[in-house]
């Protein structure tokens, strides 16, 4: 399965080379995560690299508001996880990456790891699986920075640390995440990545980011074209 990596870390140079190749292979998916977590840059600028060293780049994007929240793949299971913030689906199969708030017993966020990411392997038994090291470090990993407020964190993905979203505890056991798409502030719900597996290396055709516009409450869909 090209987008579900199986690399193993070994204490030898070959392992580093394999990890770098997998990093390139995951580059397009890293863009998808960065866009659902932090939103596109104000312009989703044409020519923006998907990831340093990747041959793929953003061709352009568009944002629209809809009355109904679109479901890209109705046949795919939708995760229903405690503390879930958003999730990522791919055209490859129904395996889904889930991002969830990590609460302590008193309902506050764990300051050391306020958000966790993991697989739901819906393509097999639906079991929860941890991200592999290369997935966490090159594509799907999410990190948080503390702010002056212990209930507010800035989120970013490992591939794009300069793009941040805001995670805020609004009451014990409940949080909000906000991001931007163009000039609009929205609450991300999920992303869908259209993967092209025709070539030697998988690539991304398009990323759709779906959420709720804060100002209007309408469904927001951003479509980012990749080349």
C-alpha positions as CSV (number, residue, x, y, z in Angstrom):
1,X,0.0,0.0,0.0
2,X,2.1,3.0,-1.2
3,X,0.9,5.6,1.2
4,X,1.1,3.4,4.3
5,X,4.8,3.2,5.0
6,X,6.6,0.1,6.4
7,X,10.1,1.5,6.9
8,X,12.1,0.3,9.9
9,X,14.7,2.4,11.6
10,X,18.1,0.7,11.6
11,X,21.5,1.9,12.9
12,X,23.1,2.0,9.5
13,X,23.3,4.4,6.6
14,X,20.9,2.5,4.4
15,X,18.1,3.1,6.9
16,X,18.7,6.9,6.6
17,X,18.5,6.7,2.9
18,X,15.3,4.7,3.1
19,X,13.8,7.2,5.5
20,X,14.6,10.1,3.2
21,X,13.0,8.3,0.2
22,X,9.9,7.6,2.3
23,X,9.9,11.3,3.3
24,X,9.7,12.3,-0.4
25,X,7.0,9.7,-0.9
26,X,4.9,11.2,1.8
27,X,5.5,14.8,0.8
28,X,2.1,15.3,-0.8
29,X,0.3,13.8,2.1
30,X,2.3,16.2,4.4
31,X,0.8,19.1,2.5
32,X,-2.7,17.7,3.1
33,X,-2.1,17.6,6.8
34,X,-0.6,21.1,6.9
35,X,-3.6,22.4,5.1
36,X,-6.2,20.9,7.3
37,X,-4.4,21.8,10.5
38,X,-3.2,25.3,9.6
39,X,-5.2,26.1,6.6
40,X,-3.7,27.3,3.3
41,X,-1.6,30.4,3.2
42,X,-3.7,33.5,2.5
43,X,-3.3,32.8,-1.2
44,X,-2.4,29.1,-1.4
45,X,0.2,30.5,-3.8
46,X,0.8,29.0,-7.1
47,X,4.2,27.3,-7.2
48,X,4.5,26.8,-3.4
49,X,6.4,23.6,-2.8
50,X,4.5,20.8,-1.3
51,X,7.6,20.0,0.8
52,X,11.3,20.9,0.5
53,X,12.8,18.5,-1.9
54,X,9.5,17.5,-3.5
55,X,8.8,18.0,-7.1
56,X,5.1,18.7,-6.4
57,X,3.8,22.2,-5.8
58,X,0.5,24.1,-5.3
59,X,-1.1,25.1,-8.6
60,X,-3.9,27.1,-7.1
61,X,-6.9,26.9,-4.7
62,X,-10.5,28.0,-4.3
63,X,-12.8,28.4,-1.3
64,X,-16.5,28.1,-1.4
65,X,-19.3,28.1,1.2
66,X,-22.1,25.5,1.0
67,X,-25.4,25.0,2.9
68,X,-24.6,21.3,3.5
69,X,-21.4,19.6,4.6
70,X,-20.1,17.5,1.7
71,X,-19.2,13.9,2.1
72,X,-16.6,13.0,-0.4
73,X,-16.6,9.2,0.1
74,X,-19.9,8.1,1.6
75,X,-18.8,4.5,1.6
76,X,-15.8,5.2,3.9
77,X,-16.4,4.9,7.7
78,X,-16.2,8.1,9.7
79,X,-14.2,7.9,12.9
80,X,-16.0,8.7,16.1
81,X,-13.2,9.1,18.6
82,X,-13.0,10.7,22.1
83,X,-11.7,14.2,21.8
84,X,-11.4,14.0,17.9
85,X,-10.4,17.3,16.3
86,X,-10.3,16.3,12.6
87,X,-9.3,13.4,10.4
88,X,-7.7,12.7,7.1
89,X,-9.0,10.4,4.4
90,X,-7.3,9.3,1.1
91,X,-8.5,8.0,-2.2
92,X,-6.2,5.0,-1.8
93,X,-8.3,3.2,0.8
94,X,-10.5,3.8,3.8
95,X,-7.6,3.8,6.4
96,X,-7.9,7.1,8.2
97,X,-5.6,9.3,10.3
98,X,-7.3,10.7,13.4
99,X,-6.2,13.8,15.4
100,X,-7.5,14.0,18.9
101,X,-7.1,16.1,21.9
102,X,-5.2,14.5,24.8
103,X,-6.9,15.3,28.0
104,X,-5.7,14.7,31.6
105,X,-8.0,13.3,34.2
106,X,-9.2,16.7,35.2
107,X,-10.2,17.6,31.6
108,X,-7.4,19.9,30.9
109,X,-5.0,19.4,28.0
110,X,-1.8,17.5,28.6
111,X,0.8,20.2,28.2
112,X,3.5,17.8,27.0
113,X,1.3,16.3,24.3
114,X,-2.0,18.1,23.8
115,X,-2.8,16.4,20.5
116,X,-2.2,12.8,19.4
117,X,-2.4,11.3,15.9
118,X,-3.0,7.7,15.0
119,X,-4.4,5.4,12.3
120,X,-7.8,3.8,12.2
121,X,-7.3,0.8,9.9
122,X,-10.8,0.7,8.5
123,X,-9.5,-1.2,5.4
124,X,-9.0,-4.2,7.6
125,X,-10.4,-4.6,11.1
126,X,-10.7,-1.0,12.1
127,X,-8.1,-1.3,14.8
128,X,-6.2,1.7,16.2
129,X,-2.5,1.8,15.2
130,X,0.2,4.2,16.2
131,X,2.0,6.2,13.4
132,X,5.2,4.7,12.4
133,X,8.3,6.8,13.1
134,X,8.8,7.9,9.5
135,X,5.1,8.9,9.2
136,X,5.4,10.9,12.4
137,X,8.6,12.6,11.4
138,X,7.9,13.2,7.7
139,X,4.2,13.5,7.1
140,X,1.5,13.0,9.7
141,X,3.2,14.1,12.9
142,X,1.7,17.1,14.7
143,X,3.4,19.3,17.3
144,X,2.2,21.9,19.8
145,X,3.7,25.0,21.2
146,X,2.7,26.5,24.5
147,X,1.5,30.1,24.7
148,X,1.1,32.5,27.6
149,X,-2.3,30.9,28.3
150,X,-2.1,27.3,29.6
151,X,-5.3,26.5,27.8
152,X,-4.2,27.7,24.4
153,X,-1.6,26.0,22.1
154,X,-0.4,26.6,18.6
155,X,-0.4,23.6,16.4
156,X,1.8,22.8,13.4
157,X,2.8,19.8,11.4
158,X,6.4,18.7,11.2
159,X,6.6,19.5,7.5
160,X,5.4,23.1,7.8
161,X,6.2,24.5,11.2
162,X,5.7,28.1,10.0
163,X,2.0,27.5,9.5
164,X,0.0,27.3,12.7
165,X,-3.5,26.7,13.9
166,X,-4.9,27.5,17.4
167,X,-6.1,24.9,19.8
168,X,-8.1,26.3,22.8
169,X,-9.6,24.6,25.8
170,X,-13.1,26.1,26.2
171,X,-14.1,24.0,29.2
172,X,-12.9,20.8,30.8
173,X,-12.9,18.1,28.2
174,X,-13.9,20.4,25.3
175,X,-11.7,22.2,22.9
176,X,-11.9,24.3,19.7
177,X,-9.5,24.4,16.7
178,X,-9.4,27.3,14.3
179,X,-7.5,27.7,11.0
180,X,-7.6,30.0,8.0
181,X,-8.5,29.5,4.3
182,X,-7.9,32.6,2.3
183,X,-9.5,35.4,4.3
184,X,-11.9,33.0,6.2
185,X,-11.5,31.6,9.7
186,X,-12.9,28.1,10.0
187,X,-13.1,25.0,12.1
188,X,-11.5,22.1,10.3
189,X,-13.4,18.8,10.3
190,X,-11.6,16.6,7.7
191,X,-9.5,16.5,4.6
192,X,-9.6,14.3,1.6
193,X,-6.5,13.6,-0.5
194,X,-6.8,12.4,-4.1
195,X,-3.7,10.3,-4.6
196,X,-2.3,9.3,-8.0
197,X,-0.6,6.0,-7.9
198,X,0.1,5.6,-11.6
199,X,3.8,6.4,-11.5
200,X,6.7,5.0,-9.5
201,X,6.1,7.3,-6.6
202,X,2.6,8.2,-5.4
203,X,1.7,11.8,-5.9
204,X,-1.2,14.1,-4.9
205,X,-3.7,15.4,-7.5
206,X,-5.9,17.5,-5.2
207,X,-6.6,18.2,-1.5
208,X,-10.0,19.1,-0.3
209,X,-10.3,20.6,3.2
210,X,-13.8,20.6,4.7
211,X,-14.9,22.5,7.8
212,X,-17.3,25.1,9.2
213,X,-16.9,28.8,8.6
214,X,-16.9,30.6,11.9
215,X,-18.6,33.7,10.7
216,X,-21.6,32.1,8.9
217,X,-21.8,28.5,10.2
218,X,-21.8,27.3,6.6
219,X,-19.8,24.4,5.3
220,X,-16.5,25.6,3.9
221,X,-14.6,23.6,1.2
222,X,-11.2,24.5,0.0
223,X,-9.9,22.7,-3.0
224,X,-6.1,22.8,-3.5
225,X,-4.8,21.7,-6.9
226,X,-1.4,20.0,-6.9
227,X,1.0,19.5,-9.8
